[in-house]
Amino acid sequence: MANFSKAHVPQFSVDVYQNEYLPEGGREVSAIVTVTATGGGTTGGAVAASGHGPSAAVALMVDCSGSMDYPPAKMRNARDATAAAVDALRDGVHFAVIGGTHVAKEVYPGGGRLAVADATTREQAKFALRKLAAGGGTAIGTWLRLADRLLSSADVSIRHGILLTDGRNEHEAPEDLRAALESCAGRFTCDARGVGTDWDVKEVTAIASALLGTADIVADPGGLAADFTGMMEKTMGKEVADVALRVWTPVGTSIKFVKQVAPAVAELTDRRTEAGPRAGDYPTGSWGDESRDYHVCVEVPAAQLGQEMLAARVSLVVPQPDGSARNLGAQGLVRAVWTDDMAASTSINPQVAHYTGQAELAQAIQQGLDLRKAGDFDGATAKLGRAVQLASASGNADTAKLLSKVVDVVDAATGTVRLKAKVAEADEMTLETRSTKTVRVKK
């Protein structure tokens, strides 16, 4: 890992929100852990403009398969968007552009290496982009493996990919893509975008999820340039990579789950890597100036009334190449106290309640859309009705708006809805792609 000046390392803080009181025999403890990084410079603009910031490498993967020519504006918009992203690279950042079909080819700079961003290389890259033409199939695993090879050739602290596709991964076996994701996980983060409506939502969201990035739909190719610029500015604002949430639990305590719940729901439980006796690390990717919320649920051994214990200790670390870890100096404690006070032991912490609802909302949308596709309209109506009810109750206006394009809402409070007879494919795909986005609890 390359070093960068102390001025750019954000300060991390950890806050824990929970009801620590359990009834007699109570064993499950839930807490919302808010992690905030501040003072690392900026979320993009000023750092990029000043040319300072941690050393970084970015690979832009652009779909050049035959379908990118239908309509022809799609390929043109993809070229323009990639050019806009190249313009948003700050000086000194290593970068490459990859053209993706059933094979991956280096568009710029070529020769198995990365270019270093400055006025000259940005112009050269944009010139090379003009030659991008559509033709061929789609094998995304090959794009990711080439990105990994190029990104790992630079001694930098932040490695990031941006991937654009307009179609399904039809020219390699699903297990080939899975194997590529497994080999790239933890080596670089990647944002994935689907353009138009001929791609597979589950495929694109799986890529972003495996590589700890964001996924989204750009239904109208005309919106690509703004989206790519925003993504690149966020990438330029990242200041520390490979941050892990380290959760330590005492003897007799087990972890039921760990998930990110804001700004989007992301399951981390099965990504744990052991980190010494009774501790495990959960990957969170790269951080700039930002705040995220995690739901940690642990099962504690039964205890007598009046007893109390530390149920978990949460800290932040950056694993080092030699197997050690650098501690980022912030920690939060999750506690358990057994009481016979019914009011104390039965009240649900508002943060925990809110995010439990947001996780259920994401699940209800995904299940509802799957049932709709399978022709189970009663099941779909029930699940999407529940989603409308949860979105309304939690104030998730963005998701409520997306739901209203798929169902007619009769009564949001009770979740009474009717499935729309005709739904635009872009509206259904947007709802599915953004179903995991959450709103934060009002403090």
Sequence and secondary structure as in RCSB ss.txt:
>XXXX:A:sequence
MANFSKAHVPQFSVDVYQNEYLPEGGREVSAIVTVTATGGGTTGGAVAASGHGPSAAVALMVDCSGSMDYPPAKM
RNARDATAAAVDALRDGVHFAVIGGTHVAKEVYPGGGRLAVADATTREQAKFALRKLAAGGGTAIGTWLRLADRL
LSSADVSIRHGILLTDGRNEHEAPEDLRAALESCAGRFTCDARGVGTDWDVKEVTAIASALLGTADIVADPGGLA
ADFTGMMEKTMGKEVADVALRVWTPVGTSIKFVKQVAPAVAELTDRRTEAGPRAGDYPTGSWGDESRDYHVCVEV
PAAQLGQEMLAARVSLVVPQPDGSARNLGAQGLVRAVWTDDMAASTSINPQVAHYTGQAELAQAIQQGLDLRKAG
DFDGATAKLGRAVQLASASGNADTAKLLSKVVDVVDAATGTVRLKAKVAEADEMTLETRSTKTVRVKK
>XXXX:A:secstr
     GGGS EEEEEEEE  EE TT  EEEEEEEEEEE SS SSHHHHHHT SS EEEEEEEE SGGGGSSTHHH
HHHHHHHHHHHHT  TT EEEEEEESSSEEEEES TT  EE SHHHHHHHHHHHTT    S   HHHHHHHHHHH
HTTS  SEEEEEEEESS  TTS HHHHHHHHHHHTTT EEEEEEESSSS HHHHHHHHHHTT  EEEESSGGGHH
HHHHHHHHHHHT  EEEEEEEEE  TT EEEEEEEEESB EE GGG EE STTEEEEEEEEESSEEEEEEEEEE 
    TT EEEEEEEEEEEE TTS EEEEEEEEEEEEEE S HHHHH   HHHHHHHHHHHHHHHHHHHHHHHHTT
 HHHHHHHHHHHHHHHHHHT HHHHHHHTTTEEEEETTTTEEEE S   HHHHHHHHHTTTB      
